[in-house]
Each structure stands twice: as C-alpha cells, then as structure tokens.
C-alpha cells in the first residue's frame, strides 16, 4: 500500500497551530487513502483482507428511497387483468365467479388491476374471448401496465398460445392459478408430490416448441456415431420434454402409492377398532381448520387465505358417553376444481369418501353460500362421497347477517349455526354430531373377570356402557358393542341384556 499523497495545505507554508495538530491528524486518518497506480502488467492489486472481504456493489438495489406502500406493491407483486366469459347463469353468478378469481389471484401473490367480463353463448375456440375483444384486452393491458392476464376458465393449448401471441404478455387460466396456489401451500412430502403430479399432467398437454428447438434432432452422425443404419429423425426437443415428463409422472405415482399404503394402514386400524370417523369438508376458507381447532385443540394452521390447508389432519375426540371418534380436516373445494387436482389428491380425498359422517362447513357470510354448497356437492359426487351422511354447519355466524342465516336455515332445516371465532353454537354441534354417529349394533350382558380389564376398557372406548355392577366374580356389564367385541365377550355372556336400564356407576 502506498502512503497518502500530501494535500494542498501541506505544500504551502501554512502549518496549523499546535492546538490544531490533533484535529488535522484525525482528519487525515479518516480521509480515504488514494489507490496506488495500477501496474501495467499485473493490474490492480489488493491486500489479502480486501480480496477476501464482501464488497457492496453500488447501483444494484431495486429498493426506492422514501418508499411507499403503493410503490412497494407495484415493485413486488404481479400486476394482472382478469378476463371471464359469461355463458350461463345470472349477472350475480358472473360477478361472484370473477370476485372469487380475484381472491385466487391475490392469494397467489398478485395485484388485480382490472376485470373484464364478456357475454357469449360459448367461449371462442381460438382466443377464448373473440378476436375483437382481444384487441380491447390488449389496450387495457397497455393502459394499466399489466404483465399477466388470468382467464376464468380452462384454456386449451391453442387458446393459450393465440392469446399470448396477440396480447404480448403472460396468459394463464384458472387451473394454472389454482395449481400455483397449491404449490405455494404444500408442506408435506405427500402434498408436494400430489401437487407436482397435477402440474405435470397439466403441463404435458401444453408444451410448445420455441424456434429452433423443434429442429434439434439426433439423426445422422449425431446419433452416437452409429453410421449406416443408425441414421434417423431422432427425437425433437418437444418429444424429449414429453418423455421426461411421463417418466417423472410414473415415479410420482409410484411414490404416492407407497404413501397411500401408510394412510390405508391407519384407516384399516381405525376400522378394525370400530372407531367412527367424521370428515370436515367444505368450500375453501369456510373455517374448517378453525372449527377443528375449536373441537379438538389440534393447533392446525389457520389463515384467512384460500387453500391454506392441503394436508389432512386427523385428531381424536370423545363423546359425552366416552366413545372415541376421529375428526379429519380436509382440503377445501372450489368451483371448477381442476380434474388433475382431484385425481392427484385421490388418496387425500378418500378420507371424505370413507367417513361415517361429513361436517359440511359453509361460510354464512359469503355472498353466495348456496353456490358454494353446490360446488362442494359436485366434488363430493366426483370422489364417490355423495351418499355419505352429511350435517350442514353454518360457520361465521358472528360475521353473517341474520337474514342470510335465516335463509340457509329455511333451506337446510337440520343445519347447525356456529362461530368458530367466538365459540357460539359449538355445544349444539357436539350433541348433534354425537347423535349422528353410527351406534354399536349388538346388545350384550356379560360378567367380565377382573383380570380382563382390557375388555372393559374397549367397551368404554368402542361401545356404549349402559350398566355396571361389581360382584365377587367380576364386573357385570350391560352394553351395546360392535360385532368383533361381542365375539370376544361371548364366553362371559350372562343371558339377555337389559337394554335401556339406567346406568349405575361408570
């Protein structure tokens, strides 16, 4: 390192006074040293410490000085324009569908700038909205500065390609948007594999070649030097991508079958022990996880966002008479749930199809709760759960209007009105759920020896204990149990059971 050059003050005869020497010395120490002239051969030289230190490069930050919230949102969030084709239903249905698309877009991390709706008998097969409306959409995109267009429907590969070519910005459809939200929220290995499988099935049909990629073929001498007889067209880049996607799909399906085996083992164990199961289903963001936390203290993530829960959570609860049953929180449904997602989440959705009772949670404060109920019923029918007994639970009673609650109660007379936030109505929900659970079918009266306390414990957990009487030879019980447990109690049978007798002891 070279010494600092003297400044102009030291070249003239204007030396500082003795009292100022300390100040001058301090200023000179704090003044940065001038770099040495670079060697013409070796270039700039730095000390070892300087070479190994981290350096801040100026001009690389995109943060603005005195940044405001509006500028921050413009900087970080995708700016999107929504497009919908209104083919059937009323104006209210079209507005509700576009409002839901807006919530989906915001959940995915974007800023919605505008929304456009076109009335057509069917979507245009080439551009979804027609060539004239594409020009208008392009004007809106330019005027708003949007970088993405989201269509409220599933676009064919041709529609997607034509719209992008004409609008000149990224275009995605409702299916891709939902898949992106699922990808953001998947946490478990099974959930991530299910989402990736759905994404690959969607992407496989929408691959497109870009320029010269279509001509990258491995024929002639490029085919590994095979020579005569080895020449051929080879695979195009598009074919190679499709083959790799198919291979990845096969591996994911194999992995999911192994994971499904573990889930099926747990379900079989519950069936063997005759433990009733209750599945909490409903529209996304209806409050299913909040309700599970209220009923069981499960501690499941609760977030005011669509599809916050993707991985099912199973918790155990107990009836007033001591019987065990399970409560399962499932993935939320939505209008036009992509078929690829239903197929990929088949093992998860089976929790609903194999349940003994469905708690169908409805957001009472939503503008169109009955539309949500119809959408959930459509998905339940698709996964084979349409005939499972159902109990409508109208949630968010603290936020809903009395008129909306009254309308739903008049339509669904057996419904239970609750508020997971305040806890209102939960006692009634407990009682109604327990009354709707399947009951043991076999009446028994048995003298259980004292050394067989395990049988008494199973009667408490799996059956209904009606009376108990402690005798010298054992405990005389009258109970209702399932067939398997009745078979184990058969050696201790004591004649006909006095069903309906008052309970003594416990």
N, C-alpha and C positions, 0 to 999 in steps of 0.2 A: 504493500500500500504506500503511495506517495504522500508526502506531507501536504497540508493545505497551502494553497498559494496565499501570500500576503494580500490583504485588501488595500484599497487606495489610501486608507488612513495611515497605514504603516509606511508607505512610500514617501510621504511628506513629513516634514518636521513638525508634526502636531501631536506629540506624545500626550497621553492622558495624564491627568493629575494622579498622585499616589492614591487618593481616596477612590478613584475610579478604576484602579487596576483590577480589582476583584470582579467588577461588573463586566469589563471588557473581556477578561479571561472566561467568564461564564458564557457570554455571548459567542465567543469564538468556539468554545467546546460544543455549544448547542447547534452551531451552524454546520450543515452537512458538508462532508469532505467532497472535493471535486474528484471525479474518477480519473484514473491515470489514462494517458493516451494509449489507445489500443496498439498492440504490437502488430505490424503488418503481416506477420506470419501466423502467429498463434491466436490473434483476435482478442476479444475481451477476456480478461482473467478475473476470477472471483475467488475469494478465500473459501476454504472448505466449509466453514459455518454458513456462508452466504449461499453456497451451492446446495447445501442440504436443507435450507430453511424453506418454508412455504412462503410464496410471494402472492400478494393480491394484485391481480391484473385489472387495471382501470378500464372503465367503459364496458364491463361485462354484465353489470346488474341491470335487470329489467324493472326493478322497483323504482317508482317515481318519488321525487321529493314532495313532501306535504301531500301524501297520497290520501285520497278519499275513498269511502266505501264503494261508491259508484265506479270509480276508476279501477278499484281492486277487482270488482266483479267483471268488468269489461276485460281485464287482463287475464283472469284465470279461468273463467267459465266459457264453455262453448256457447255461441250465440245461434239460436235455432229459430226456424219458422215452421209452424205446424200446418199440415195440409190434411184435410179429411174430405171424403166423398160420402155424401148423404144419399143413401139408396132407399132405405126403408125406415118406417117409424115416423115419429113426430119431430118437430123442431127441438123440443125439450130433450129427446133422446140424442139427437145430434150434438146439442150443446153439452150434455153430460159426458158423452164419449170424448169430445175434444177437451173438456176440463180434466178428465182422467188422463188423457195423453199428456196434458201439461204437467200434472203431478208426476207421471212417469219420467218425463224429460228432466224435471227438476231433481228428482231422486237420483237420476243418472249423473247429475252434475252439470247442468246447462242453464242458460238464461233464455227464457222464452221471450221473443221479441214480437211475434205476431202469429195469428192463427187464421187460416183460410178454410172455408167450407164450400164445396160445390155440390149442387143438387144434380144427380144423374141417375138414370134407371140402373145402370151397371157401370163399374169403373172402366175407363178406356183401356183396351187391351195393350196399347202401345206405350202410353205415357201416364196411365192412371187417371189423369185429370183432363186429357184432351190437349191438342196442340195449341189452341188459342189460349187456354188458361196457363199453359207452360210459359208462354211469353209474359203474361201478367205476373206469374210467380217469380220469374227472373227479375222483373222490375222491382218487386218487393224485396228480393234478396239483395239487390244492389242498393236500394234506398236505405235499408236497415243495417247493412253491413254484416249480414248473417253469414256464417260459414258452414251451416248444416241445415238440411231440410229433413223433417221427420214426417212420414206418411202414416196415417191412422189406418193401417191395413197391411196385409202381407203382399209385398210386391213380387211379381215374377222376375226371373233374371233379366228378361228383355225390358220390362218396365223400369227396373233399377238402372240398367245401362243407358237407356234412352233419356231418362230424367237427368242423370248425372252429365251426360254429354251436352244437354241443352241448357241446364241451369248453371253448370260450371262450378258447383260446389258439391260437397259430400251429401249423398242421399241415403237414408236408412229407413227401414219400415218398423212397424210396431213390434214385430217379432225380434228383430235385431236389438231394439231398445230394451225389451224385457230380458233378453239373454245377457245384455251388458250389465243390467242391474243385478241379475243373479250372480254373474261372475264377480261383481264387487262384494257381494254379501256372503258368498260361500266361505265357510271356515273349516269344516271337517274334510277329511280325505274323501269321504264318500260324496259329500256335496260338491266338492271341486271336480271330481270325476264325472258326476252327473251333468254338471253344467258344461264341461268340456265336450262331453258326448253330444249334447244338444247343439252346441255351437258348431261342431264338425259336421253333423248331419245337415245343419242349415247352410254351412259354407260350401259343402260338397256340390250343391246344385247351383251355386252362384260363382264358381270360378270363372275368371275371364283372363285371356291372354293379353299381354301388353306388348305391342310392337313386335320386335324380333324374337320374343320368347317362343312364339309359335313355330319358328323355323329352326330351333335348336334341336336337331335330330342327330342320332348317333349312327348314321349309316356309313358305308364305305370303309375307308381305313380307320376312321374314328372309332369303329366298333371293336375296340380291343385288339386291332391288328389281325382280325380273323381272316382277311384275304378273301379268295374266291369262295363263294358260297356263304360268306358271313355278312355280305352287304344287305342292307335293308333300310327301311324308313326309320327304324328305331322308335323311340317314344318322344313325343313332343313334351315341352315343359308342362303344358296343361295336364297331359296324361300322367306325367310323373307326380305332379301335385295330387291328383285324384287318387293315384295308387297309394301314396304315402298317407293320405287322409283315411283311406279304407283300412290300411294296416293299423293306424292309431285307433280307429273306431273298434276294431276287433280286440285290441289289447285292453281298451277301456271296458268293453262289455265283459271280458273275462274277469277283470279286476272287480267289477261291480257284482258279478255272480258270486265271487268269493265273499264280498262284504254282505251280500244279501243272505248268504248262508248263516253268517253270525246273527243277523237280525231274525231270521227264521228260527234259529235255535232258541232265542229268547222268547219269541212268540209261542213256540211249542211248549216251553217250560211253563208259561202262564196258562196255556190251555190245559196242560196236564194237571196243574194245580187248581183248575176251575176258577181262575181269577178273572172276574168280569173286566172288560176294557171299555173305556169311554174315550172317544176321539173328539178333540175340539177342532172344528172346521169352520170355514167362513171366508169372506172376502178379505183381501189383503188390507192391513191397517184397520181392521174392525175391533181390535183389542183382545185377540186370542191369548197372546203371551201375558198380557196384564191380568187376564182372568185366571190363567193357570197359576200365576204367582200369588194371586189372592186366595185361590182354593188350596194350594199346597205349599206355598212359600218356596217355589222352585228356584227363584233367582234367575229366570231367563231374561235375556236382553230385551228391554222394552224401548222402542224408539218410534217417534212419530214420523215414520217413513214407510214406503211401500216395500214389501218383501224383506222386512228386517229379519224374519225368521225363515231359514231354509232347512235347517237340520231338525228333525223331530226330537222332542224332549219327552221322556216318559217319567212320570212321577206316581208314587203310590199314595192313595188316600184311604180313609176308613169311614164306614157308615156309622150311624148312631148305635147300631146293634153290634158293632165290632167286626163286620166283614170288610175284607180288603178289596179294592178295585184300583185299576190304573187309569191315569189321565194322560193323554198324549196330545202335545201341541204340534200341529202340522203346518206345512207351508200354506200360505194364503193363496186364494184363487183370484182370478181377474177375468174380465170379459175377453173372449177370444184368446184364451190361454194357448200358446203355441203347442201344436201336437207333438213336436220334437221334445218339448219340455215334459209333457205328460208321459211320453214313452221313456225318457231318460230317468224320470223320478218315479218310475213304476214301483220300485221296492219301497220307497218312502210313502207313496200314496196308498199302498196296501194296508198301512196302519188304519186308514179310514174304512177301507172295504171290509176288513176283518174285525171291526169293532162291534161290540154289543149295542152301543148307543152313540149317536152323534150329537154333540152340543154344537148347533149351528149358530155361531155368533154373528149378529147383524149390527151394523153401525146405525143406531137410531137417529143420529144427527146428519146422516148423509142425505143429499138432495133426492137420491133415487134408491132407497133401500130395497124396494121390491125388485128393481133391476139387478141389484147385487145378489139377491136370493135366487133369481132365475139363473144367473151366471154360475153360481155355486152348484145349483142342481144340475146344470148341463155337464159340469166337470165330474160331479159325483156319478152321474149316469155313465160317463165315458170310462171311468175306472172301475165300474161294477159295484158301486156303493149306493145305488139308487134305492135299494129296498131295505137298507139298514134303518132301524127305528131312529127317529130324529126329534130333538127338542130344540125349538127356536128360542134363542137367548138374545133379547134386545138389549144391547150394551150402549154405554154413553148416555144413560138417561139424564145425567146432570147437564149435558150439552144439548139434548134434543128438545124440541118444543112439545108441549102437551098434545097438540093436535097431531103431530107425527106419531107419537106413541099411541094415541087412541086409534089412529088409522091402522097401524100394524096390529094392535090387539084385536081389532074387529075382524081382521083378515086371518090372524093366527091366534085362535082363542086359547090354546094351551101354552102360549108363549110366556116366558118369564122375563120381567123387566129388571135389569140390574145396572149398576155403575161400578165398573172395576176400579175407578179412581176413588170414589167415596166409600165403597163397600155396601151401598144400598142394594137390597134385594138378594144378597148372597145366601142368607139363611133359607129363603124360599127356594133358591136354586139348589142348595144342598138337599133339601127334603124332596124336591121333585126328581132330582137325579137318582137318589136312592130308591124312590118308588118305581122308577122306570128300569132299574137294573134287573137282569134275569135272576129269578129266585131258585134256590135248590128245590129239586122235584121229589125227593124221596123222604118219607117220614120214618124216623127210627126211634125206638125206645131200647136203650142198651145200658147194661151195668158194666161200666168201664173200670177195670182194675186200676188200683192206684199207681202201679208201676207203668201203666200205659198213658202217662200224661201227654205224650206226643199226640195221641188221638184226640184228647180234649182240646189241645191247642189248635189242631186242624179244624175241629168243629167250630171253635171261636172264629178262626180266620176265614174259613171257606163256606160255612153254613150258618144257619140261624138256630141259636140255642134258645129253646123255649122254657125248659125247666131243668133244675139240677137238684139232686138230693144225695147227701153223703151218707153212706151206710158202712157197715162193718166190712163188707166185701169189696167195696169200690164206690164209684160215683154213678148214680142212676141218672141218666140224661134223656130228655125228650127233645128232639131236634129235627130240623129239615136239612138234609145234606145232598150232595151230588152222588151219582151212581158209584163212582170209584170209591169214595169214602164209605158209602153204605156197605159195599162189599167187605171192606176191612173191619167194619163194626158188626158184621153178621155173626161171628162166633159169640158175641156178647149180647145178642138180641134177647129181650125180655117180654115178648108178646107185642100186642098192638100199641102204637104210640098214641098218647093222649094229646093230639094236636089241638092247639088253641087254649091249652091250660095256661094259667098265669105263670109267670116266671118267678122262680124262687132263687135267691142267691144270685150267683153270676158265674 
